[in-house]
Amino acid sequence: MDKVDPAFGWLILALIFGGAELLAPGVFLIFLAIAAVATAAICFAVPDVPLAAQLGAFGVWSAIAVLIGRRWYRDYPTATEDALLSDRGQRLLGQIVKVAEPFVDGQGRVTLGDSVWLARGADVTVGTPMRVVAVEGSVLIVEPLPLPQAREGQTAQRSG
């Protein structure tokens, strides 16, 4: 029985890593796939490379690929139209909310969209429009709107 060329084994491993990256993207396995391809190239270029040398080459190429990839993503970050896509708290800043439960001793509940949030701010009554000025964990920090904006918020609430 003929001995199977280890380069083909490394290419199969590269395909497995590449396929896994496509199925569960995490931008890591692709670097291992690149390292497996580089190791396969070494095995094609130099027949009868010992297994220990193949594993060492795979380890070195993995480290090199990861370092190059990290630098690439640092120097060329992925552009997005929504810079706050993954930061819900920051997305809530400036939102107009309506008091759902009266604030007593600086704590109450506000309605934002279709949900009710715990909030802290000045003592106010139900229905008072307020603006989100900060987020601490899952608690909104709110302040009353100035009178002209409060009227506009009430008009927008009625028309919406």
LUMLO-896064 format. One record per residue: x, y, z of N, C-alpha, C in turn. Coordinates in steps of 0.2 Angstrom, whole numbers, plus 2048, in hexadecimal, padded with zeros to 3 digits. Atoms other than C-alpha are relative to their C-alpha. Layout:
N
R  nu  nv  nw  cau  cav  caw  cu  cv  cw
R  X  Y  Z  X  Y  Z  X  Y  Z
...
// end
This chain:
160
R  nu  nv  nw  cau  cav  caw  cu  cv  cw
R  804  7FA  800  800  800  800  804  806  800
R  7FC  7FA  801  807  811  7FB  7FE  805  806
R  801  7FB  7FB  80A  81E  808  7FC  806  7FD
R  804  7FA  802  7FE  82D  807  804  806  801
R  7FC  7FA  800  806  83E  804  7FD  804  806
R  803  7FC  7FA  804  848  815  7FE  807  7FD
R  802  7F9  803  802  858  80A  7F9  800  7FF
R  807  801  801  7F1  851  805  7FC  801  807
R  804  800  7F9  7EC  84F  818  800  807  802
R  800  7F9  7FE  7F1  861  81B  7FB  804  7FC
R  805  7FC  804  7E7  867  80C  7F9  7FE  802
R  806  802  7FD  7D8  85D  813  7FE  804  806
R  800  7FC  7FA  7DB  865  824  7FE  807  7FF
R  801  7F9  801  7DB  876  81C  7F9  801  7FD
R  807  800  802  7CA  872  813  7FC  800  806
R  804  801  7FA  7C3  86D  824  800  807  804
R  800  7FA  7FD  7C9  87D  82C  7FC  805  7FC
R  803  7FB  804  7C3  888  81E  7F8  7FF  800
R  807  801  7FF  7B2  87F  81E  7FD  802  806
R  802  7FE  7FA  7B0  881  830  800  807  801
R  800  7F9  7FF  7B4  893  82F  7FA  803  7FC
R  806  7FE  804  7A6  895  822  7FA  7FE  804
R  805  802  7FC  79A  88C  82D  7FF  804  807
R  800  7FC  7FA  79E  895  83D  805  805  800
R  7FB  7FB  800  7A7  8A5  839  802  803  806
R  7FE  7FD  7FA  7B2  8AB  846  807  803  7FF
R  7FA  7FD  802  7C1  8B1  83C  806  7FD  804
R  7FA  803  7FD  7CD  8A5  844  802  7FA  7FC
R  7FF  806  804  7CC  894  83B  803  801  7F9
R  7FD  7FF  806  7D1  89C  82B  807  800  800
R  7F9  800  800  7E2  89F  831  803  7FA  801
R  7FE  807  800  7E4  88D  836  800  7FD  7F9
R  800  802  806  7DF  889  825  805  802  7FB
R  7FA  7FD  804  7EC  894  81D  806  7FC  803
R  7FA  803  7FD  7F9  88C  829  800  7F9  7FD
R  800  807  803  7F3  87A  823  802  800  7F9
R  7FE  7FF  807  7F5  880  811  808  801  7FF
R  7F9  7FF  800  807  886  815  804  7FA  801
R  7FD  806  7FE  80B  876  81D  800  7FB  7FA
R  801  805  806  804  86C  80E  805  802  7FB
R  7FC  7FE  805  80F  877  803  807  7FE  802
R  7F9  803  7FE  81F  872  80D  800  7F9  7FF
R  800  807  801  81A  860  80C  800  7FE  7F9
R  800  801  807  818  861  7F9  807  802  7FE
R  7F9  7FE  802  829  86A  7F8  805  7FC  802
R  7FB  804  7FD  833  85F  803  7FC  7FA  803
R  803  806  7FE  82D  84D  803  803  7FD  806
R  7FE  804  7FA  82F  842  813  802  805  805
R  7FF  7FB  7FA  82E  851  81F  7FD  7FC  806
R  802  803  7FA  82D  849  830  7FA  803  803
R  806  7FD  7FE  81C  84B  839  801  805  805
R  7FF  7FA  7FB  824  855  847  802  806  7FD
R  7FE  7FA  803  82B  861  83B  7F9  803  7FC
R  807  7FE  803  819  862  832  7FC  804  806
R  804  7FC  7FA  811  866  843  803  806  802
R  7FD  7FA  7FE  81E  872  847  7FF  806  7FB
R  801  7FB  805  81C  87B  836  7F9  802  801
R  807  7FE  7FF  809  87B  839  7FF  805  806
R  801  7FC  7FA  80B  883  84A  803  807  7FE
R  7FD  7FA  802  817  890  843  7FC  804  7FB
R  804  7FD  805  80C  894  834  7FA  802  803
R  806  7FE  7FD  7FD  895  83F  801  806  804
R  7FF  7FA  7FD  805  8A2  84A  801  806  7FC
R  7FF  7FB  805  80B  8AC  83B  7F9  802  7FD
R  806  7FF  803  7FA  8AB  833  7FB  804  805
R  804  7FC  7FB  7F1  8B1  843  803  807  801
R  7FD  7F9  7FF  7FD  8BF  846  7FF  805  7FA
R  802  7FC  806  7FB  8C5  834  7F9  802  800
R  807  7FE  800  7E8  8C4  835  7FE  805  806
R  802  7FB  7FB  7E7  8CD  846  803  807  7FE
R  7FE  7F9  802  7F2  8DB  83F  7FC  803  7FA
R  805  7FE  805  7E7  8DB  82F  7FA  803  803
R  806  7FE  7FD  7D7  8DD  839  801  806  804
R  7FF  7FA  7FC  7DF  8EA  844  801  806  7FB
R  7FF  7FA  805  7E5  8F5  835  7FA  801  7FB
R  805  7FF  805  7D6  8F2  82A  7F9  7FD  803
R  806  802  7FC  7C7  8F1  836  7FA  7FF  7FB
R  806  801  804  7B6  8EB  82E  7FC  806  801
R  804  7FA  7FF  7AC  8FA  82A  7F9  7FE  800
R  807  801  7FF  79A  8FB  82F  7FD  807  800
R  804  7FA  801  78D  908  82C  7FD  802  807
R  803  7FF  7F9  787  906  83F  806  7FF  805
R  7FA  801  7FC  796  909  84A  7FE  7FD  807
R  802  802  7FA  78B  905  859  7FC  7F9  800
R  803  807  802  785  8F4  852  800  7FC  806
R  7FF  805  7FA  78B  8EA  861  800  803  807
R  800  7FC  7F9  789  8F7  86F  7F9  803  801
R  807  7FE  7FF  776  8F8  873  7FF  806  805
R  800  7FB  7FB  779  903  882  801  807  7FD
R  7FF  7F9  803  781  911  877  7FB  801  7FB
R  806  7FE  805  773  90F  86A  7FA  803  804
R  805  7FD  7FC  767  914  878  801  807  802
R  7FF  7F9  7FE  76F  924  87C  7FC  805  7FB
R  804  7FB  804  764  933  877  7F9  7FE  7FE
R  807  803  801  754  928  875  7FB  804  805
R  805  7FD  7FC  744  930  87B  7FC  7FA  803
R  804  805  7FC  73B  925  888  7FA  803  803
R  805  7FE  7FC  72B  926  891  7FF  7FD  807
R  800  803  7F9  729  923  8A4  7FA  7FC  800
R  805  805  800  71F  913  8A6  7FD  7FF  808
R  801  800  7F9  720  913  8B9  803  806  803
R  7FD  7FA  7FD  722  923  8C4  807  7FF  803
R  7F9  801  7FC  734  926  8CA  7FF  802  807
R  800  7FF  7F9  735  925  8DC  807  7FF  803
R  7F9  800  7FE  746  929  8E5  805  7FF  7FA
R  7FB  801  805  74E  92A  8D4  800  7FA  7FC
R  801  807  804  748  919  8CD  7F9  7FF  7FE
R  807  801  803  73A  914  8C2  801  7FC  7FA
R  800  804  807  736  90C  8B1  7FE  804  7FB
R  801  7FC  806  736  913  8A0  7FE  7FB  7FA
R  801  804  806  72F  90C  88F  804  803  7FB
R  7FC  7FF  806  73B  90B  881  7FE  7FB  7FA
R  803  805  805  733  904  871  7FB  7FC  803
R  805  804  7FD  729  8F5  877  802  7FD  806
R  7FD  803  7F9  733  8F1  887  800  806  805
R  800  7FC  7FA  733  8F8  898  807  7FF  803
R  7FA  801  7FD  744  8FC  8A0  800  804  807
R  7FF  7FD  7FA  74A  900  8B1  804  807  7FF
R  7FD  7FA  801  750  912  8B2  801  804  806
R  7FE  7FB  7FA  758  91F  8BE  800  807  7FD
R  800  7F9  802  755  932  8BD  7FC  803  805
R  804  7FC  7FB  74B  940  8C5  7F9  7FD  801
R  807  802  7FF  73A  93C  8CD  7FB  803  7FB
R  805  7FD  805  72D  93E  8C0  7FA  7FB  800
R  807  803  800  71B  938  8BC  800  7FC  7FA
R  801  804  806  715  92B  8B0  7FE  804  7FA
R  801  7FC  806  715  931  89E  805  805  7FE
R  7FB  7FB  801  723  93D  8A0  805  7FE  7FB
R  7FB  802  805  72E  93C  890  807  802  803
R  7F9  7FF  7FD  741  93B  895  805  7FD  7FA
R  7FB  802  805  751  939  88B  805  7FB  804
R  7FB  804  7FE  75E  92B  88E  807  803  800
R  7F9  7FD  800  76F  932  893  805  7FC  802
R  7FB  805  7FF  778  923  899  7FD  7F9  801
R  802  807  7FF  777  910  89B  804  7FD  805
R  7FC  803  7FB  77D  907  8AA  7FD  7F9  801
R  803  807  801  77B  8F4  8A7  7FA  800  7FD
R  806  800  803  769  8F2  8A4  7FB  805  802
R  804  7FA  7FE  763  902  8AC  802  806  7FC
R  7FF  7FA  804  760  912  8A2  800  806  805
R  800  7FA  7FC  765  922  8A9  7FD  806  7FC
R  804  7FC  804  759  92F  8A4  7FF  807  803
R  802  7F9  7FE  755  942  8A5  7FA  802  7FD
R  806  7FD  803  745  94C  8A2  803  804  7FA
R  7FF  7FC  806  744  954  891  7FF  808  802
R  802  7F9  800  744  967  890  7F9  801  7FE
R  808  800  802  732  96D  88E  7FF  800  7F9
R  801  800  807  733  971  87B  801  7F9  7FD
R  7FF  806  803  73A  960  877  7FB  7FB  803
R  805  804  7FD  72E  958  884  7F9  800  7FC
R  806  7FF  804  71F  95F  87A  801  7FC  7F9
R  7FF  803  807  727  959  869  7FF  7F8  801
R  800  807  7FF  729  947  871  7F9  7FE  801
R  807  802  7FF  717  947  876  7FC  800  7FA
R  804  800  807  711  94C  865  802  7FA  7FC
R  7FE  806  804  71C  93F  85D  7FD  7F9  803
R  803  806  7FD  715  932  869  7F9  7FF  7FE
R  807  801  802  703  936  865  800  7FE  7F8
R  801  801  807  706  936  852  803  7F9  7FE
R  7FD  807  801  710  925  853  7FC  7FB  802
// end
